[in-house]
Amino acid sequence: MLETIAKQSIDEAVFTFIDVETTGLSPSSARVCEVAAISFRGQERVGTMAELVNPGMPIPAEVSRIHGITDAMVKGSPAFPAIAGRLLDMIENSVIVAHNADFDLSFLREEFRRAGLKFPKRHVVDTLYIARKNWKFQSNRLGNIAAELNISNENWHRALSDVEMTRKIFEHFIAAFKAAGVVTVKDLAEKCGGKTS
């Protein structure tokens, strides 16, 4: 699977942009309360998912102030196991893209584990890693990179807005990489430290 995807050209491959909002910073003690993912092949959107998730625990007020998600908003939402299958379908045969991917994937791995499932191995492109290694932004936070590139960062810190922003930033990076001779997913993976989930 990974080898087959690695050989695909960047224009043929499906990239799934993922973001999670959580009840805290540690996947061992905090839970996911929102998941968003969008999949693109070239410029064509091939899938969208945006779900509030009932974390089964209170969302601390200081965390709600950051992402705007409250206990009342998630009260009637599904628990993570109910949406895990849809997320698996989204990332099948695709490359995962996230900003600070280690954070999002550590939470997803833990949520999958709690649901009795295994998070699959996929190529991972981390736009934070790319920004740090290849660009000189004043700050590598998602909203700041977007502002420097004149990309709208409205509703920052809500999962769907963040994945849309990540995709636009990724498009900017990809254009520069293509100009430098990057053609395949393997070429791109090498530029991104060769991460897998």
N, C-alpha and C positions, 0 to 999 in steps of 0.2 A: 504493500500500500504506500508506504513512505517513499520508496524508490520510484514508484510509478508517478506519484505527484511531483517528485523532485525533477523529473525529466520534462514536465509540462512547461510550456512557455508562460510567462507572466500574464499574457493576454488570454490564454486558454484556461488557466487555473481558476478555481473558485476560492476567493478569500472571504472568510467569515470574521467579521469585526465583532468583538465581544466586550461587554462591560457589565460589571455587577456593582450594585450598591449594597452595603452591609450594615449590620447593627454595631460594628466595632472594627478593630484593626487586626485581631487575631482569629484565624480560622478555627482554632481549637475551642475558643470560647464565644465567638460571635457567629452570626448566621447571615445568609444572603436574604435581602428583602426586596430586591429587584434585579431582573436579568434582562438584558437586551442584546440582540444579535441581528446583524444584517449581512447577507451574503451577496457578493458581486462576482460576476465573470466579466472582465473588462468593464465596460460602462453599464452593463445590464444587471439590474437588481434581480436576484433569483430567490430571495427569501428574506423575510422580516419576522422578528419575534420580539415582543416587549411585554413583560409580565411582572406585575407586582407579586411578591411571594410572601406568604405568611411565615415569618421566621420562628414562630412558636415561642417567642420570648419578647419582652418589651424592647422597644427601640429607645435608647437613652435620648433625653432631650437635646443634649449637645450634639449628638449625631444627626438627629432630625433637623437641627438648624443648618447643617451642611448640605444635606441632599433634599430636604423638604418632605421626606416620607415619614408619616406618623403611624402610630398604632391603629388609629381609626381607618386609615387608608388601606392597610393590609389585612384588617380583621376578616373580611370575607374572601380573601385571596387564597389560591391553592397553596399547599405546602410544596416544598421543592420536588419531592418524588413525582408529583403529578405533572410537572413540566419537564422533567429530566429527559423523557423520551423525545420530545419535540426538539430539545437542544441537541441531543445526539444526532437526530436526523439532519439538523442544520449543519453540523460540523463534519458529517460524513463526506469523505473525498475532498476535503477542503483544507486550506491553510488558515490557521487561526491568527488573527491580528488583534493586538490589544496594546494600550498604553500602560506601561508598568505591568507587563503580562504576568510576572511572578505573583503579584498580589491577587489578580482576578483568578488565575488558575489554581492558586493554593486554596482559595475558597471553593471553587468548583470541584476540585478533587475531593475535598472534605465533604461537601454536600453529596456528591455521588457515592462516596464511601458510606455515609450514613444511610443512604437509600439502598445499600446493598449492590451498588453498581460500580464499574470501573471506568474512570475517565480515559478515553482512548488516546493513544499516542498520535500526535499530529505535528507537522512542522509549525513552528510559532515564530511570528514576526513581532518584535516588540518595538513600537515606535519611540518609546523612551530611550531604548538602547541606541537606535539609529540616530536620534537627535543628539545624544551625548557624544557619540563616536564620530559623526560626520558633519554636524552643524555647530554653530556658535550662537545659540539663543541666549537672551539675558537670563531666562529661567526655562527649565525643561518641563514645567507643569503644562498639562494639556491646554488649558485655557490661554496661557501666556504664549505658547507656540502658535496657537490659532490666531491670536491677536497680531503677532508679528508677521504672520503670513496673510493677514487681512481675511481670515475665515471667521464667519459668525460663531460666537460662543455663547449664544443665548441659552438659557436653561442649563447652564453648565452644572454638573453634578447630578443630573438625572440620566439614567443609563442610556436611553435612546438618543438623547442629544449628544452624549459623550461618544457613542459609537459612530454617529454621523460625522462628528468633528474629527475623530480618529481616522475615518475613511478619507476625509478631505486632506488631512495632513499626510496620510500614506500616499495619496495620489501625487502630492507635491514631491515626496521623497522618491517615488517610483520614476517619475519623469526624469529626475536627475540621475538616478541609477541607470535607466535605459540609455541615456546619453553617454554614460560611462561604459556601456557595453554589457550591462546585466540583461540576460535574455530569459533564463529559466528560473524556476523556483529554487533549484540548487544554487544558482549564482546568487540569488537574493538571500538565501539562508546563510551563505558564507559571509555576506555583508552584515548579517544580523547575529553573528556569533553561533550559528548552527543550532539554535534551540529547538527542542521538541517538548511537547506537553507531558 
